[in-house]
Amino acid sequence: MNLFSIKGRRALITGSGRGLGLRFAEGLAEAGAEVVINDVDAARAETAAAVLRAKGCAAHTAIFNVTDPAAVRAGVQQLEQSAGPVDILINNAGIHRYGALLELDVAKWREVLDVNLTGAFLAAQAVAAGMVARRRGKIINICSLMSEGGRPTTGNYMAAKGGLKMLTKSMTVEWARHNIQANGIGPGYILSDMTAHLAAQPDFDAWVKGRTPAGRWGTPDDLVGAAVFLASPASDFVNGQIIYVDGGWLSAL
Ligand SMILES: NC(=O)c1ccc[n+]([C@@H]2O[C@H](COP(=O)([O-])OP(=O)(O)OC[C@H]3O[C@@H](n4cnc5c(N)ncnc54)[C@H](O)[C@@H]3O)[C@@H](O)[C@H]2O)c1
């Protein structure tokens, strides 16, 4: 038995039209899974799926906005009817909207909470019903260093990612008995479109490299091993954990 095999499993990855999500999709596909690219941006999702298919991966798309309860339910239902049940869900869709708390507009507060936290709840709720019935499932929530701490101007994101850590534990206390393992991955500073503007600032770049014990930014490739582990039978008794893939960031003062 290959403990880490996910061959033949179907994985839905939200917000996977680009960035970390796309790399998660590619990584799971390379490990044998059939993957479903979700994004709110249809063209981005279709392009991503086409790129994966050209590499020989089995890839579908499911276009919906994770903040829209009816769209999430319909999207998951349609997917499960046409392709089959979802065995693995990665809640990856996420956004940043910077602003100091004193000035932060409530619309920006809600937008970030909606995508990063409520979206994960809605997708998990839609997928977990079938997982409970089948008595098998893997849910991986993409948290952040900001599930633990943050910087000024990131209050909405910290609240959302801190909430996502606790939502992971709440999924665990309700769903572990149904043989669903809900866990999280907390990436450190990873080079992606979301962080490109930070990496382009010499002071910020130097701060990240100096503050990270590994001495560098992470790459999307660095996250794939943790995702395959949490998606595979190797993690069948791992419940409610957040694996920080951060080059040692949280170990250093
Ligand atoms: N890049 C990092 O350093 C880093 C670090 C920690 C955590 N994260 C988290 O990893 C995840 C992916 O980040 P990324 O850097 O790849 O971001 P990204 O901006 O490159 O990609 C996010 C994708 O999600 C999609 N999306 C946004 N809102 C959506 C919605 N409502 N419904 C469906 N799709 C939606 C976007 O269209 C985009 O394709 C996010 O949850 C982010 O918070 C990133």
The ligand as an ORCA input file, in Angstrom:
! r2SCAN-3c Opt
* xyz 0 1
  N       1.026     34.076     -1.323
  C       1.307     33.988     -0.040
  O       2.400     34.337      0.400
  C       0.288     33.436      0.926
  C       0.670     33.260      2.251
  C      -0.257     32.744      3.146
  C      -1.509     32.387      2.707
  N      -1.854     32.579      1.414
  C      -3.194     32.159      1.035
  O      -3.117     31.250     -0.049
  C      -4.284     31.376     -0.857
  C      -3.896     31.609     -2.309
  O      -3.130     32.791     -2.380
  P      -2.397     33.254     -3.715
  O      -1.180     33.969     -3.285
  O      -2.271     32.124     -4.666
  O      -3.478     34.346     -4.250
  P      -3.829     34.791     -5.743
  O      -4.441     36.139     -5.616
  O      -2.647     34.619     -6.640
  O      -4.940     33.733     -6.217
  C      -6.203     33.662     -5.601
  C      -7.230     33.143     -6.602
  O      -8.497     33.082     -5.921
  C      -9.499     33.555     -6.787
  N     -10.635     34.081     -6.008
  C     -10.681     35.263     -5.337
  N     -11.903     35.446     -4.802
  C     -12.629     34.349     -5.136
  C     -13.973     33.957     -4.876
  N     -14.796     34.751     -4.181
  N     -14.416     32.759     -5.354
  C     -13.585     31.951     -6.080
  N     -12.301     32.297     -6.366
  C     -11.831     33.468     -5.905
  C      -8.827     34.652     -7.607
  O      -9.530     34.912     -8.818
  C      -7.436     34.046     -7.825
  O      -7.368     33.304     -9.034
  C      -5.109     32.511     -0.240
  O      -6.068     31.967      0.652
  C      -4.077     33.293      0.544
  O      -4.662     34.006      1.589
  C      -0.987     33.095      0.492
*
